[in-house]
Amino acid sequence: MEKRVIKKDALAGIIKKMAQSMVVYAPVRDEDNVLFKVLEEGMEPLLDFDNTKNAPKNFFFPQTEVMMRYMRTERGRELSSVDMGVKEAVLFGVRPCDARSFVLLDNVFNDPKYKDPYYIDRREKTTIISLACVRPPYTTCFCTSVDGHPFSSEGVDVSLIDMGESYLAEFVTPKGEELLKKMGDLPQADETLEAKKQELSDAAGKAVNGAVPARAIKPWMDENFEHPFWDTIHQSCLACGTCTYLCPTCHCFDITDEVKKDDGRRIRSWDSCMSWLFTMETSGHNPRSSQYGRQINPPRLRNPLKEIHTRIVHPLRQTRRLLALTRHDRQRPRLAVQQYRIVVVRDARPFHQRREQHVPRRINLRRRHVRIRRPRHPRHRA
């Protein structure tokens, strides 16, 4: 691993010089906020800041992206791929906690069985330069509780450590060593800087005050699923989804098609488990109909009989009996619970033993039109 020294007053110039020949994403001042943006002419990359308002995962996993296009022609429906136009890029100024999140996202989008070409292409063409946290920026930082560290180089190609008058640059990966060629002739680091780096690393680790019992959270949640604590959390939640958008590891998305006349495109967009649409089923049933249910993850049936009444019986009464069955209990379909989902099982008796079921032709349930057909005699079936 190559280790070089970069003067503080020279680092900003090196980054701006690289921006002339390649795409560079860097933290810049935008009014009262610090945001990652494409470094353009006239912009100054920030070197002394706490953290950015937007998560750097946006450059590998965009909030919205077109996956494919399709059109209707005389020969039928034709599909066309989208040229993403991904170029060689540098992501500068990432904090070690955000850089470590890329390793976790790799497990999702670069799985040996399922590979996402959109994410992988951007990831492979981007070199990540991190700024170590010599002084943890917030009192709520808790990276050491999840096996991280303010000086961690996990998920990083080049690590920069503030040594006072200069930066110690560690070129961790082959991509980082390739970037060294574009930085010019930099002096080698000596053993004195190595010893000082160890002192700063130990001090930074002790300065992290936020202690989160990460490994004790799941056992506690298993035993306190109905704890009153959840009532105090969900009442103040606005379901805006900001927590999932800013989280460096949240990766849920939705795929939709937009069609205009004969042309269409398929779009992937970020999604949030805090939204009521996240768990809405096509039947109109929502297993997480309240914010309380969305705060507790994953959902499960606490009391099956109570859940059947609140999720099935009561909604049926509110919609004037969705299935207008006869008054005899034997004529009602059976209810079954399968993998936390309530399903209506069809009456298994022969047709001649059933009485005619007066089923409404169409009902409107939460603006979703559902058509229910009458049971047909076997001889009339195709």
Secondary structure, DSSP 4 states (H G I P E B T S, - for coil): -EEEEEEHHHHHHHHHHHTTTSEEEEEEEETTEEEEEE--TT----SS-S--SS-GGGGTS-SEEEEEEEEEETTEEEEEE-------EEEEEE-HHHHHHHHHHHHHHB-SSSB-HHHHHHHHTEEEEEE--SS-S-TT--GGGGT--TT--TT-SEEEEE-SSEEEEEE-SHHHHHHHTTS---PBP-HHHHHHHHHHHHHHHHH------HHHHHHHHHH-TT-THHHHHHTT-----HHHHH-SS---EEEEEEEETTEEEEEEEE--TTSGGGG--TTS--TT-SHHHHHSSS---SSHHHHHIIIIIHHHHHTT-SS---S-GGGSPEEEEETTEEEEEPP-S-GGGSPPP---SEEEETTEEEE-PPPPPGGG--
